[in-house]
């Protein structure tokens, strides 16, 4: 597992966004991330817009600052890194908060049901 300080720059939908990731020693990379272990409603749906708005409010509440944890620094089929996001000072990850609230469903790859 790898952990990085990051700043969320743009929320694309409830489970994917772009971020500035601090690799240390003043080295930063811009990356597209997908929240690992979940599937949120598609952005074209009413539910998808609602969940995205909730994520946007959480990001704004924390100033976009977070800790990004990846299992491996490798991308998934759409070129995004799979990540778990913790806002500084929060014990529950954004991923788990989406699952616990019913805003997203558990998903680990493969066909969605």
C-alpha positions in Angstrom: 0.0 0.0 0.0 1.1 3.5 -0.8 -0.1 6.7 0.9 0.2 10.2 -0.5 -1.0 13.7 0.5 -3.3 15.0 -2.2 -5.5 17.9 -3.2 -8.7 17.0 -5.0 -9.0 19.3 -8.1 -12.1 18.2 -10.0 -14.9 15.8 -9.2 -16.0 14.0 -12.4 -18.7 11.9 -10.8 -19.3 10.4 -7.3 -16.5 7.8 -7.7 -13.9 9.4 -9.9 -11.9 12.6 -9.7 -8.6 14.3 -10.6 -6.1 15.2 -7.9 -2.7 16.8 -7.4 -0.7 14.1 -5.6 2.3 15.0 -3.5 5.0 12.3 -4.0 7.4 14.1 -1.6 10.5 16.1 -2.1 8.4 18.8 -4.0 7.4 16.3 -6.6 3.7 16.4 -7.6 1.7 14.5 -10.2 -1.7 15.2 -11.6 -3.7 11.9 -11.7 -7.2 10.6 -12.3 -8.4 8.4 -9.5 -11.4 6.1 -9.0 -12.6 5.2 -5.5 -11.7 1.6 -4.9 -14.3 -1.0 -3.8 -17.5 0.8 -4.8 -19.7 1.7 -7.7 -21.8 4.9 -7.5 -24.8 5.8 -9.7 -24.0 7.0 -13.1 -23.8 10.8 -13.5 -26.5 11.0 -16.1 -29.1 9.8 -13.5 -30.8 11.9 -10.8 -29.2 9.7 -8.2 -25.8 10.2 -9.8 -26.2 13.9 -9.7 -27.3 13.8 -6.0 -24.4 11.6 -5.0 -21.9 13.8 -6.9 -23.3 16.9 -5.1 -22.8 15.1 -1.7 -19.2 14.2 -2.6 -18.6 17.8 -3.7 -19.9 19.1 -0.3 -17.6 16.7 1.6 -14.6 17.8 -0.5 -15.5 21.4 0.0 -15.9 20.9 3.7 -12.4 19.6 3.9 -10.8 22.0 1.5 -10.0 19.2 -0.9 -7.1 18.1 1.3 -6.9 14.3 1.7 -4.7 11.3 2.0 -4.9 8.9 -0.9 -4.0 5.2 -0.3 -3.5 2.9 -3.3 -2.9 -0.8 -3.2 -0.5 -0.6 -6.0 0.6 2.3 -8.2 -1.1 0.8 -11.2 -4.0 2.0 -13.3 -7.3 0.3 -14.1 -8.8 -0.2 -17.6 -9.7 3.5 -18.0 -6.3 4.7 -16.9 -7.3 5.7 -13.3 -5.5 4.7 -10.1 -7.8 2.9 -7.7 -7.7 4.7 -4.3 -9.1 4.9 -0.8 -9.5 8.6 0.2 -9.4 9.8 3.8 -9.9 13.5 4.6 -7.5 14.8 7.2 -8.9 14.3 10.7 -11.6 11.8 9.6 -11.4 8.1 10.7 -13.9 6.9 8.1 -12.8 7.0 4.4 -14.9 8.7 1.8 -15.2 5.2 0.2 -16.7 3.7 3.3 -18.9 6.8 4.0 -20.5 6.3 0.5 -21.1 2.6 1.2 -22.4 3.1 4.7 -24.8 5.8 3.6 -26.2 3.6 0.8 -25.0 6.2 -1.8 -22.8 3.5 -3.5 -22.7 -0.3 -3.7 -19.7 -2.5 -3.1 -17.9 -3.4 -6.3 -14.6 -5.1 -6.9 -14.5 -5.4 -10.7 -16.2 -7.6 -13.1 -19.8 -7.4 -14.2 -22.1 -5.1 -12.3 -25.4 -6.4 -11.1 
